[in-house]
């Protein structure tokens, strides 16, 4: 997007772009949360450090 902006202009996202960005990020967050729950149920993540690290990545 910034490639097309004239020099010295502040590039801003349109409302549509912001809504789309938020929607995509929410979908990715839900997918990651589901994968984490699946791993917990299968006991793939046995130690609490791994779980805390993944939780921090999701929340970031």
N, C-alpha and C positions, 0 to 999 in steps of 0.2 A: 504494500500500500504506500509506503513512504517513497518508493521509486518514482511514483507519478506526481508527487507533491513538488511544487516549485521550492527552490531553496529559501530557507527562512520561514516557511509556513509550518504551523503546528498541525500535525496530522491527527484527525479525530475519527473515531469509529461512529458510524451511523447507528441509530437506534436498532435497526434491523440486525446489524452486525453484532451489536452488544447482546441482543436477545439470542441470536444464534450461538454466540460464544458461550454464554451462560448455559444454554440448553445442552450443548456438547459436553461441557465440563461436568454438568450434573449427571449426564448419561455415563460418562467415564467413571465418575465417583461411585455411582450405583453398581456398575460392573465390577469395579475393584472391590467394593464391599461384599458383593456376592461371591467373588473368588476367595476372599478371605474367610468367609463363613464356610464355604465348601472345604477349604483346607483345614479349618478347625474341626469340622465334622469327621474328616478322614484321618485326623491325628497326624497330618503331615508336618504341622508346626508344633513340635513338642516343647520347645523351650520358650519361656515368656519374653526373652530378649528379642527373638524374631518377631513375635506378635507386636511388641511395643514399637519396633522399628517400622513395621508395615503400617501400623496405625498412624504413626507420625508422617509417613509418606502420603497416606491418604488424606490426612487433615491439612497438610501443607498446601 
